[in-house]
Every structure is written in C-alpha cells, then in structure tokens.
Amino acid sequence: MTAIPLESSRLHRALSARAAGIPSARDSAFFELLNLAAKREGVIKLGMGEPDIPTPPHIIEAVKQALDRGFTTYTNPAGLPELREAIADKLARDNGLTYDPTDEIIVTTGAQEALAVVMQTLLDPGDEVLIASPYYGAYAGNILLAGGVPVPVPTHQDDDFQLHAADVEARITERTKLLAIITPSNPTASALTPETLESLAKVAVQYDLPVLSDELYEKVVYDGFEHISIASFDGMRERTIVVNGFSKSYSMTGFRVGYMAGAADYIQSALEPRHCFSISSPTPFQHGALAALTGTQAHFGPMMEEYTRRRNAMAGVFDELGVTYSMPRGAFYFWANISGSGLSSHEFCRRALVDEAILFFPGSMYGNEGEGYARISFLAPPAKLDEALERFARLYRECQSAL
C-alpha cells in the first residue's frame, strides 16, 4: 500500500490558517540543521541558547530535596506562594518595581509560555504587534497562533540595533495592540539604552499602548551595562507586562520556570488561560527557582568573567577575518555579518555544518532583516570554542577565496 503524502492527509488539510502560516518542521532551517547535526560526527554546537556552565549546586540540591519530600503534585496555577514572594522581592530589589505576589505575578512553564499567554490574552484576529527586527522566532509564531500580525520594526548594526521610537511611531495603526520589547536581545545581543527606553515609554504612553517587556537576559550583560525595565518609567507600570525567568541567568533551561508580572486586573484575567496551557510549572523545579532567588548569587561573577573571555576571543577572530558585528552588550551570541562569504546566510550555515561540523543558525530565521547574518553563540568550553573558531575561519576564508 502506498503511503499518502503528508500534504494530502486529512489532518494536514485540517490545519488552521494560523498554524499553516508558520513553517513546518520540514520547511524550517532550524529543524533542517538540527537533523543534519544529529547525523554528523564531532559537531561543535554554537546554535542553541543553552548555557554550558553548570546549574549552581544549591539549586540542584533544592530540587532533590523537593522530590524527597514528595513535592510532586500540582501547585496553584499562579505558582508556589513563596516563589511568587521571592519574585516580588527580586523585582523590587533589582528593578525598582513593586508587585503584589498574590495578585500580580504568575509563575509560568518557562518565559516562553508567558509570551504565549500574553499573545493569547491580548490579541484579537488582525491585531498588530510591533517588534524589533531581527526577532526571536517564537514571537512571530505566537503572534500568528493568536491570530495577530507581527509588524517588524527594522534595527541596524550601525547603531547597535537600538529600537528607535520614531520608527515605532511610524508603524502604529488603528490595529496596533502591543509593543514587544526584548532587552537584552535575542538574536542581536543588543541592549536598549536608558535613553531609548525612555523614548519608547513616551510613545507607549502617548498612544496608550500595552507593552510586553521580555527581560530574560537581564543578568547576562557586559562592560558595566545596567539593565533597566521599561516598566519603571512614568506611566508604564500599569501598561507593561514584565516577562522573565531562570533559564539564562541560572543555567536552568530544562527546568522550565519563568514568570510574568503586571497589573492585578490583567494578571487575574490571564490566570485561567495560563492554567489551560500547562496547569502549573513543574513543582520540584519551582523549588529550584526559589533556591535560585533566595540562595547565594556567587556564580554570577565567575559566569560573566567566563562569558566575557569567550566573547572577546570570538570578537578577535571575527576582527581578523573582517566579519563585522555589533559588540554584544548582553546575552551570549554574536549577530555576525557573514555577507562577505558570498553565500546566503542559510547556505553558509549549512556549509559550516556539513564541511566543518559547527552548528549555528542563519539570520534569515529571524526576520527579513536577518539575511546576511548568522547567530553564533559562544556557549562551549574554551577548548571546543577555540576549535570551532578555527573551523569557522577556515570555512570563511575558503568562501572568500572562491569569490
């Protein structure tokens, strides 16, 4: 019997227009490269945003103790009360923001679930979301799944990918429902300056725009940069949803604990939709997140020293090759301009994997402004990172010599 191709299956024909608007696994460069990497020996992975620095041991121990004590059932959909209290303390201490842990904070299954909850609870069909481009792909996906329309606002290497208020204002229409701000940024590793944030806040107030402020990388910043939440500016607390989590700062990607904070009436309206997604974040890992906030923070200094060494090493190799970039202010990626290779961003990344066994992702995955770039992380131990950079340099020079 001949198998029916997926394109003609009844299930495929039943896909909603929203889901059909998102690339399938067979059309996605992300899955293509992951599948190629799984078949290739000796791949050095500089693609995923997963810290290779171990989770601090006191967090691991807290999870073990939670399991030993039988904390294996659901929590309140809003999260452990003591974790919400610790999050409120953190927001007050680090960001100057005051939230009631009972009514204004929800613990989510990772920051990405918080993003999905925001889009599902704010957007009606056809509503527009303004977002800096290049952008993390989950934003477009979640906007489309909610029936919304992503409206990219181009940002540029020559000014460190700042999101300019005038460019945002020029794209506001009667269908604009939300401004999404991600700082520090994935994928560009930029971070918005206080002046940029203040100007964006003024636009949000003038047009009465809700704002999603994604601050997941706030602790991963360089050269003395100080993260500021846009929610702290005048008139912004009541119109901002702050999204954050533990994955990047505490090396807890697999724990899946994040949170969202906002005005009580909105948060209480979002709680049941959040409950519909996953009931509650995994209970043992919520105890780990509690330990992360209330225990020692001593890992941050060594972590950032190591990331800074790696960042500078990668910058040195790129400088020798003539690969341009905006020096990362946050996160752990380079948004590297590889247009000098003469290849499309997708073909360059494919060649890097097939020819040199290094995995990173093409800028074309991150919106129209991404072509000509690659997102390359420095999340590998020094010896492996050095080897990966040697392989990268060899490939880049080969591409240039073929021009």
C-alpha positions as CSV (number, residue, x, y, z in Angstrom):
1,M,0.0,0.0,0.0
2,T,1.4,3.4,-0.9
3,A,1.6,5.9,1.9
4,I,-0.5,9.1,1.4
5,P,1.9,12.1,1.4
6,L,1.5,14.3,4.4
7,E,0.4,17.3,2.2
8,S,-2.7,15.4,1.2
9,S,-3.6,13.8,4.5
10,R,-6.9,14.8,6.1
11,L,-5.1,16.1,9.2
12,H,-2.8,18.3,7.1
13,R,-5.8,19.7,5.3
14,A,-7.4,20.5,8.6
15,L,-4.6,22.8,9.7
16,S,-5.8,26.2,10.8
17,A,-4.7,29.1,8.6
18,R,-2.8,30.4,11.7
19,A,-0.8,27.2,12.1
20,A,-0.3,26.9,8.3
21,G,1.3,30.3,8.4
22,I,4.2,29.0,10.5
23,P,6.9,27.0,8.7
24,S,6.5,23.3,9.2
25,A,9.4,21.2,10.6
26,R,10.2,20.1,7.0
27,D,10.4,23.7,5.8
28,S,12.3,25.1,8.8
29,A,16.0,25.9,8.6
30,F,16.1,25.3,12.3
31,F,15.0,21.7,12.1
32,E,16.9,21.1,8.9
33,L,20.2,22.0,10.6
34,L,19.3,20.1,13.8
35,N,18.6,17.0,11.8
36,L,21.9,17.3,9.9
37,A,23.8,17.8,13.1
38,A,22.3,14.6,14.6
39,K,23.8,12.7,11.7
40,R,27.3,14.3,11.7
41,E,30.2,13.2,13.9
42,G,32.0,15.7,16.1
43,V,29.7,18.6,15.8
44,I,30.5,21.6,18.0
45,K,27.2,23.3,18.8
46,L,27.1,27.0,18.8
47,G,23.4,27.3,17.9
48,M,21.1,26.8,20.9
49,G,20.9,29.3,23.7
50,E,21.6,26.8,26.4
51,P,24.3,27.8,28.9
52,D,27.0,25.2,29.2
53,I,28.1,26.5,32.6
54,P,26.6,24.1,35.2
55,T,23.5,24.9,37.2
56,P,24.6,26.2,40.7
57,P,24.7,23.2,43.0
58,H,22.3,24.6,45.7
59,I,19.6,24.8,43.0
60,I,20.1,21.1,42.1
61,E,20.0,20.2,45.8
62,A,16.7,22.1,46.3
63,V,15.1,20.1,43.5
64,K,16.4,16.8,45.0
65,Q,15.0,17.8,48.4
66,A,11.7,18.7,46.9
67,L,11.4,15.3,45.3
68,D,12.5,13.5,48.5
69,R,9.8,15.5,50.4
70,G,7.1,14.4,48.0
71,F,6.5,17.7,46.3
72,T,5.4,16.1,43.1
73,T,1.8,17.3,42.7
74,Y,0.4,20.5,41.1
75,T,0.9,23.9,42.7
76,N,-1.6,26.7,42.4
77,P,-1.7,27.7,38.7
78,A,-0.1,31.0,39.8
79,G,2.8,29.2,41.3
80,L,4.2,28.5,44.8
81,P,3.3,31.4,47.1
82,E,6.8,31.5,48.5
83,L,8.3,31.6,44.9
84,R,5.9,34.5,44.0
85,E,7.0,36.3,47.1
86,A,10.7,35.8,46.1
87,I,10.0,37.1,42.6
88,A,8.3,40.2,44.0
89,D,11.3,40.8,46.2
90,K,13.6,40.4,43.2
91,L,11.6,42.8,41.1
92,A,11.7,45.4,43.9
93,R,15.4,44.9,44.6
94,D,16.7,44.7,41.1
95,N,14.2,46.7,39.0
96,G,12.5,49.1,41.4
97,L,9.1,47.6,40.7
98,T,6.5,46.8,43.3
99,Y,4.1,43.9,42.7
100,D,1.7,42.1,44.9
101,P,2.8,38.4,44.9
102,T,-0.7,37.2,45.4
103,D,-2.5,39.0,42.6
104,E,0.2,40.4,40.2
105,I,2.6,37.6,39.5
106,I,2.2,34.2,37.7
107,V,4.8,31.5,37.6
108,T,4.9,30.0,34.1
109,T,6.4,27.0,32.4
110,G,9.3,29.0,31.1
111,A,9.4,32.5,29.9
112,Q,8.2,31.3,26.5
113,E,4.9,30.2,28.0
114,A,4.5,33.6,29.4
115,L,4.9,35.0,25.9
116,A,2.2,32.7,24.6
117,V,-0.1,33.7,27.4
118,V,0.4,37.3,26.7
119,M,-0.4,36.9,23.0
120,Q,-3.4,34.7,23.6
121,T,-4.9,37.0,26.2
122,L,-4.3,40.3,24.4
123,L,-4.7,39.7,20.7
124,D,-7.9,39.5,18.6
125,P,-7.7,38.4,14.9
126,G,-5.9,41.0,12.9
127,D,-4.4,42.9,15.9
128,E,-0.8,44.1,15.2
129,V,2.2,43.6,17.4
130,L,5.2,45.9,16.9
131,I,8.6,44.1,17.4
132,A,12.2,45.0,16.7
133,S,13.6,43.0,13.7
134,P,15.6,40.8,13.7
135,Y,13.5,38.9,16.3
136,Y,13.3,35.6,18.1
137,G,11.2,33.2,16.1
138,A,8.8,32.3,18.9
139,Y,7.5,35.8,18.8
140,A,6.2,35.6,15.3
141,G,4.9,32.1,15.9
142,N,2.9,33.0,19.0
143,I,1.6,36.2,17.4
144,L,0.3,34.2,14.4
145,L,-1.1,31.4,16.5
146,A,-3.1,34.1,18.4
147,G,-4.5,35.5,15.2
148,G,-2.3,38.5,15.3
149,V,0.0,40.2,12.8
150,P,3.7,40.7,13.5
151,V,4.9,44.2,12.4
152,P,8.7,44.2,12.2
153,V,10.5,47.5,13.1
154,P,13.9,47.3,11.4
155,T,17.0,47.8,13.6
156,H,20.5,48.2,12.3
157,Q,24.1,47.2,13.1
158,D,25.5,50.7,12.7
159,D,23.6,51.9,15.8
160,D,23.9,48.7,17.9
161,F,20.4,47.6,16.9
162,Q,18.6,50.2,19.0
163,L,14.8,50.3,18.6
164,H,14.0,53.9,17.7
165,A,10.8,55.5,19.0
166,A,10.3,57.3,15.7
167,D,10.4,54.0,13.8
168,V,7.9,52.5,16.2
169,E,5.6,55.5,16.0
170,A,5.6,55.4,12.2
171,R,4.2,51.9,12.2
172,I,1.3,52.5,14.7
173,T,-2.1,52.0,13.1
174,E,-5.6,51.6,14.4
175,R,-4.9,47.8,14.6
176,T,-1.8,48.2,16.8
177,K,-2.4,46.3,20.0
178,L,1.0,45.7,21.6
179,L,4.6,46.8,21.6
180,A,7.1,43.9,22.3
181,I,10.5,44.9,23.7
182,I,13.2,42.3,24.2
183,T,16.3,43.6,26.0
184,P,18.9,42.3,26.1
185,S,18.0,40.9,22.7
186,N,18.0,37.5,21.2
187,P,19.3,37.3,18.5
188,T,21.2,40.6,18.1
189,A,22.7,40.6,21.7
190,S,22.0,44.4,21.8
191,A,20.6,46.1,24.9
192,L,18.4,49.1,24.8
193,T,19.9,52.2,26.5
194,P,18.0,54.2,29.1
195,E,17.5,57.0,26.5
196,T,16.0,54.5,24.0
197,L,13.7,53.0,26.7
198,E,12.6,56.5,27.8
199,S,11.6,57.5,24.3
200,L,9.8,54.2,23.7
201,A,7.9,54.7,27.0
202,K,6.8,58.1,25.9
203,V,5.4,56.7,22.7
204,A,3.6,53.9,24.6
205,V,2.0,56.4,27.0
206,Q,1.1,58.8,24.1
207,Y,-0.7,56.1,22.2
208,D,-1.9,54.1,25.2
209,L,-0.1,51.0,24.0
210,P,0.4,47.9,26.2
211,V,4.0,46.7,26.3
212,L,5.5,43.3,26.7
213,S,8.9,43.7,28.3
214,D,11.0,40.5,27.9
215,E,13.9,40.7,30.3
216,L,15.1,37.1,30.3
217,Y,18.8,38.1,29.7
218,E,18.9,40.9,32.2
219,K,21.7,39.4,34.3
220,V,23.9,38.5,31.2
221,V,25.3,41.9,30.5
222,Y,28.8,43.2,29.8
223,D,31.1,46.1,30.3
224,G,29.2,47.6,33.2
225,F,25.9,47.9,31.3
226,E,23.0,48.3,33.7
227,H,19.6,46.8,32.7
228,I,16.6,49.0,33.3
229,S,13.0,47.8,33.0
230,I,10.7,49.9,30.8
231,A,8.0,49.3,33.5
232,S,9.9,51.6,35.8
233,F,9.3,54.7,33.7
234,D,6.5,57.2,34.4
235,G,3.1,55.8,33.3
236,M,4.5,52.4,32.3
237,R,3.8,50.1,35.2
238,E,0.1,49.9,34.6
239,R,0.5,49.2,30.8
240,T,3.6,46.8,31.0
241,I,3.8,43.0,31.4
242,V,7.2,42.1,32.6
243,V,8.4,38.6,31.4
244,N,11.4,36.9,32.9
245,G,12.7,33.5,34.0
246,F,15.6,31.5,35.2
247,S,17.0,29.7,32.1
248,K,19.8,32.1,31.1
249,S,20.9,33.6,34.4
250,Y,20.9,30.4,36.4
251,S,21.6,27.8,33.7
252,M,18.1,26.3,34.2
253,T,16.9,25.9,30.6
254,G,15.5,22.4,31.2
255,F,13.7,23.4,34.4
256,R,11.1,25.4,32.6
257,V,10.3,28.1,35.1
258,G,9.5,31.6,34.2
259,Y,7.2,34.4,35.3
260,M,5.1,37.3,34.3
261,A,4.1,40.3,36.3
262,G,1.6,43.1,35.7
263,A,-1.4,45.0,36.9
264,A,-3.7,42.8,39.1
265,D,-6.8,43.0,37.0
266,Y,-4.9,41.8,33.9
267,I,-2.9,39.1,35.7
268,Q,-6.1,37.7,37.2
269,S,-7.7,37.6,33.8
270,A,-4.7,35.8,32.4
271,L,-4.5,33.2,35.2
272,E,-7.2,30.8,33.8
273,P,-5.8,30.9,30.2
274,R,-2.4,30.2,31.7
275,H,-4.0,27.3,33.6
276,C,-5.3,25.9,30.3
277,F,-1.8,25.7,28.9
278,S,0.0,23.5,31.4
279,I,-1.8,23.8,34.8
280,S,1.4,24.7,36.7
281,S,5.2,24.8,36.2
282,P,6.8,21.6,37.4
283,T,6.7,21.7,41.2
284,P,10.2,20.4,42.0
285,F,11.7,22.9,39.6
286,Q,9.7,25.8,41.2
287,H,11.5,24.8,44.4
288,G,14.8,25.1,42.4
289,A,13.8,28.5,41.2
290,L,13.0,29.6,44.8
291,A,16.5,28.5,45.8
292,A,17.9,30.4,42.8
293,L,16.4,33.7,44.1
294,T,16.9,33.2,47.8
295,G,20.3,31.4,47.8
296,T,23.8,32.6,47.0
297,Q,24.3,34.6,43.9
298,A,28.0,34.0,43.9
299,H,28.0,32.3,40.5
300,F,27.3,35.5,38.6
301,G,30.8,36.9,38.9
302,P,32.7,33.9,37.5
303,M,30.0,33.2,35.0
304,M,30.2,36.7,33.4
305,E,34.0,36.6,33.6
306,E,34.0,33.4,31.5
307,Y,31.4,34.7,29.1
308,T,33.4,37.9,28.6
309,R,36.6,35.9,27.9
310,R,34.7,33.9,25.3
311,R,33.0,37.0,23.8
312,N,36.4,38.7,23.4
313,A,38.0,35.6,21.9
314,M,35.3,35.3,19.3
315,A,35.5,39.1,18.5
316,G,39.2,38.7,17.9
317,V,38.8,36.0,15.3
318,F,36.0,37.9,13.6
319,D,38.2,41.1,13.5
320,E,41.0,39.1,11.8
321,L,38.6,37.8,9.2
322,G,36.8,41.1,8.6
323,V,33.5,39.7,9.9
324,T,31.7,42.7,11.3
325,Y,29.3,42.8,14.2
326,S,27.9,45.0,17.0
327,M,29.7,44.0,20.2
328,P,27.3,42.1,22.4
329,R,26.0,44.1,25.3
330,G,24.0,41.2,26.6
331,A,23.2,37.5,26.1
332,F,25.8,35.1,24.7
333,Y,25.5,35.4,21.0
334,F,27.2,37.3,18.1
335,W,25.0,38.6,15.4
336,A,27.8,38.2,12.9
337,N,27.7,39.8,9.4
338,I,28.8,36.9,7.2
339,S,27.8,38.5,3.9
340,G,31.5,38.7,3.0
341,S,31.4,35.0,2.4
342,G,29.4,35.5,-0.7
343,L,26.8,32.9,0.4
344,S,23.3,33.4,1.7
345,S,23.0,33.1,5.5
346,H,21.3,29.7,5.1
347,E,23.9,28.2,2.7
348,F,26.8,29.5,4.9
349,C,25.3,27.8,8.0
350,R,24.7,24.6,6.0
351,R,28.3,24.6,4.7
352,A,29.5,25.2,8.3
353,L,27.7,22.1,9.4
354,V,28.4,19.8,6.5
355,D,32.0,20.9,5.8
356,E,33.3,21.9,9.3
357,A,30.9,20.3,11.8
358,I,29.9,23.5,13.5
359,L,26.3,24.3,14.2
360,F,24.8,27.8,14.3
361,F,21.8,29.4,12.7
362,P,21.1,31.7,9.7
363,G,19.9,35.2,10.2
364,S,17.1,34.6,7.8
365,M,15.4,32.6,10.5
366,Y,15.0,35.8,12.5
367,G,13.0,38.0,10.0
368,N,13.8,39.8,6.8
369,E,16.4,42.0,8.3
370,G,18.4,38.9,9.3
371,E,19.7,37.9,5.8
372,G,23.4,38.2,5.6
373,Y,23.9,37.4,9.3
374,A,24.3,34.4,11.5
375,R,23.5,34.0,15.2
376,I,26.6,32.3,16.7
377,S,26.8,31.6,20.4
378,F,29.9,31.2,22.5
379,L,28.4,28.6,24.7
380,A,31.1,26.0,24.6
381,P,34.1,25.2,26.8
382,P,37.2,27.2,25.8
383,A,39.0,24.3,24.0
384,K,35.9,23.5,22.0
385,L,35.2,27.1,21.3
386,D,38.8,27.6,20.0
387,E,38.4,24.6,17.7
388,A,35.1,25.9,16.4
389,L,36.6,29.3,15.7
390,E,39.5,27.6,13.8
391,R,36.9,25.7,11.7
392,F,34.9,28.9,11.1
393,A,37.9,30.8,10.0
394,R,38.9,28.1,7.6
395,L,35.4,28.0,6.0
396,Y,35.1,31.8,5.8
397,R,38.5,32.1,4.0
398,E,37.6,29.3,1.6
399,C,34.3,31.1,0.8
400,Q,36.1,34.4,0.2
401,S,38.8,32.8,-2.0
402,A,36.1,31.4,-4.2
403,L,34.6,34.8,-4.9
